[in-house]
Amino acid sequence: MNLNLSKKALMIYPSVTLEITAKAKEMKEMGINVIGFGAGEPDFNTPENIQNAGIEAIQSGNTKYTATSGIPELKKAICQKLKSENNLDYKTNNIIISNGAKQSIFNALFAILNPGDEVIMPIPYWVSYPEFIRLCDGIPIPIETKEENGFKISVRDLDYVLTPKTKALILNSPSNPTGTVYNEDELKEIANWAVKNNIFVISDEIYEKLVYDGHKHISIASFSEEIKKLTIVINGMSKAYAMTGWRIGYAACDEEIVKVMTNIQSHTTSNPCSISQYASVEGLIGDQFIIEEMKKHFIARRDYMVEKINSINGLSCKKPVGAFYVMANISKLKGLNIKGRTINTSLDFANLLLEEGKVAVIPGSAFGADDFVRLSYATSMKNIEEGLKRIEEILK
């Protein structure tokens, strides 16, 4: 029987990140000792004060439907956070809470795109950006960036791809997968370009708390009312508060866009989990100790990983200043035969490491950058030391 499925849905590629992670998990369940560098989540437990707020929400009966766009208490806490930390003045009607930042980005693209609209995104990009754009009938327009320039785009790059169909730019700072953080001058130039050309900016700031070495996160929406009106700020609880499984993300933007995003959400998922919302209030207004605690560990792990990768034959990397990922350059390995396998692509290399070394990394092809693989340092130092040792053994 021929199943006539959606052509649009069939165009969507599976997430390579989740695919590799699932394969590694399957091997672990078979009793194989796999070291996983694929994790996109902190390896810390959710802080106890947030856990307790979730328990209290359950015991207090806050387990029912909420308004589609989220509870007022959480919206107020988000507004306070944006004002005090990002110099952004929003009202609660400028906020929508969703099932993770991933849904927030999808809702935003669905709300602003018409068929054929173009969305600019730097390479390397987070795996879901191009798929979201295609699902919303848009056209992804990638911009190649260079490792030696910190994987950053410039206004010259933006001008090169600008067309009458350009509708939006996705800006991810700090970046997954590169750890890139744009500074104030770079963001101002991009903001001026967006205002001049009337282009939306979807500013994915989910890693904003994880910035190192004296660098500072700045929201592009904070420079003027003009850029603020064009910007959809995306953030959430997952990375900063070790709350990935709680699934709370949010968007802050013009009220007109929020209304459209709320309509979309009302017919897809309705409200995000009520319990997670009440716990998130405590996350935002309660003790913030977990952030500095995580950063201390991430910096130590990052420094070890970067030094070790640069000492391994055939590999190199730059030191990232945000998030918890390292992009290792594997271009010197391409064309080589290693353990009977010819390495032509980053997927070839990732499969080699998984099958021969029992080490899971994410191939750069998932991010549009086939000369790289991504390693997460959101895992223990013990795992990092053992995993990199295994990689070194294979490449000897």
Secondary structure, 3 states (H helix, E strand, C coil): CCCCCCHHHHCCCCCHHHHHHHHHHHHHHCCCCCEECCCCCCCCCCCHHHHHHHHHHHHCCCCCCCCCCCCHHHHHHHHHHHHHHHCCCCCHHHEEEECCHHHHHHHHHHHHCCCCCEEEEEECCCCHHHHHHHHCCCEEEEEECCHHHCCCCCHHHHHHHCCCCEEEEEEECCCCCCCCCCCHHHHHHHHHHHHHHCCEEEEECCCCCCECCCCCCCCHHHCCHHHHHHEEEEEECCCCCCCHHHCCEEEECCHHHHHHHHHHHHHHCCCCCHHHHHHHHHHHHCCCHHHHHHHHHHHHHHHHHHHHHCCCCCCEECCCCECCEEEEECHHHCCCEECCEECCCHHHHHHHHHHHHCEECEEHHHHCCCCEEEEECCCCHHHHHHHHHHHHHHHC
